[in-house]
Amino acid sequence: MQFIAVRDIGRIVAVVFGSPDRYASRTMEIAGDALTGNALAENLTRAAGRMISYSRLPTTLPGQDEVLGKLEALMDDGTLAGNANLDALRAEFPFLLRFDRWLAGPGAGLLDQALRSSDTGIAPR
């Protein structure tokens, strides 16, 4: 799947608003990185300092729930995976964060908060 930091969405919008003639009538699919589930888990494991694992839903579950079945089909056929041209986007918007850089920067506090709340079983405010 492809991902983008919320911060990068705002930065792209600022660039587009700052150069309306350049971006008028253009449609762009945006993303900052593309990772598999296993790659996400590897990045999270490094950032968290503890094992984070990835596994797909049990094969029987999507067949038991219509919404999950449709979501799985959209993921498997690539509809939800994203098709942004990452090389072109990085050339145009060099500030785009890869997931590991996001985890080391803006996402570090969010990951820490999520890990703390999962350790205590208490949802963050």
C-alpha positions in Angstrom: 0.0 0.0 0.0 1.0 3.6 -0.5 1.0 6.0 2.5 1.4 9.7 3.1 2.0 11.8 6.2 -0.8 14.2 7.0 1.9 16.9 7.3 3.0 16.2 3.7 -0.6 16.6 2.4 -0.6 20.1 3.9 2.8 20.9 2.5 1.7 19.8 -1.0 -1.5 21.9 -0.7 0.7 24.9 0.2 2.9 24.4 -2.9 -0.2 24.0 -5.1 -1.9 27.1 -3.7 1.4 29.0 -4.1 1.6 28.1 -7.8 -2.0 27.9 -9.1 -1.0 28.3 -12.7 1.3 25.4 -12.6 -1.2 23.0 -11.0 -4.5 24.3 -12.6 -6.5 21.4 -14.1 -4.1 18.8 -12.8 -5.1 15.8 -10.9 -2.4 14.0 -8.8 -2.4 10.9 -6.8 -0.1 11.6 -3.8 1.9 9.3 -1.5 5.1 9.5 0.3 6.0 5.8 0.5 4.8 2.3 -0.4 5.2 -0.6 1.9 4.0 -4.2 2.3 2.4 -5.3 5.6 5.7 -7.1 6.5 7.7 -3.9 5.7 5.3 -1.9 8.0 5.9 -4.4 10.8 9.7 -4.2 10.3 9.7 -0.4 10.5 7.4 -0.4 13.5 9.5 -3.0 15.2 12.7 -0.9 14.7 11.0 2.3 15.9 9.2 0.7 18.9 12.2 -1.4 20.0 9.9 -4.4 20.4 8.4 -7.0 18.1 5.5 -5.8 16.0 4.1 -8.5 13.8 1.9 -8.4 10.7 -0.6 -11.0 9.5 -3.5 -10.9 7.1 -7.0 -11.5 8.3 -7.9 -15.2 8.7 -9.0 -16.5 5.3 -12.4 -17.4 6.6 -13.2 -14.0 8.1 -13.8 -12.0 4.9 -16.2 -14.7 3.7 -18.2 -14.2 6.9 -18.4 -10.4 6.7 -19.5 -8.7 3.5 -17.7 -5.4 4.2 -14.4 -7.2 5.1 -14.7 -9.3 2.0 -15.2 -6.2 -0.2 -12.2 -4.4 1.4 -10.0 -7.5 1.0 -10.9 -7.6 -2.7 -10.2 -3.9 -3.2 -6.8 -4.4 -1.5 -5.9 -7.5 -3.5 -6.9 -6.0 -6.9 -4.8 -2.9 -6.1 -7.7 -0.4 -6.0 -6.9 0.7 -2.4 -3.1 0.1 -2.7 -2.4 3.4 -4.5 -0.8 4.1 -7.9 1.0 7.3 -7.2 4.3 7.7 -9.1 6.6 8.0 -6.1 9.7 8.9 -8.0 8.0 11.8 -9.8 6.4 13.0 -6.6 9.7 13.0 -4.7 11.3 15.0 -7.5 8.5 17.5 -7.4 8.1 17.5 -3.6 11.4 16.5 -2.1 10.1 17.0 1.4 7.9 13.9 1.2 8.6 11.6 4.2 9.2 7.9 3.8 7.6 5.9 6.6 10.8 5.2 8.5 11.6 9.0 8.5 8.0 9.7 9.7 8.4 7.2 12.5 11.7 8.9 13.5 10.3 12.4 13.3 6.6 13.5 13.4 5.3 10.0 14.1 7.6 9.2 17.1 5.4 10.7 19.7 2.3 9.2 18.2 3.8 5.7 18.2 5.0 6.2 21.8 1.5 7.2 22.8 -0.1 4.3 21.0 2.4 1.9 22.6 1.8 3.3 26.1 -2.0 3.0 25.7 -1.7 -0.6 24.5 0.5 -1.4 27.4 -2.0 -0.1 29.9 -5.2 -1.0 28.0 -6.3 2.7 28.4 -7.2 4.6 25.3 -5.4 7.9 24.9 -7.4 11.1 25.3 
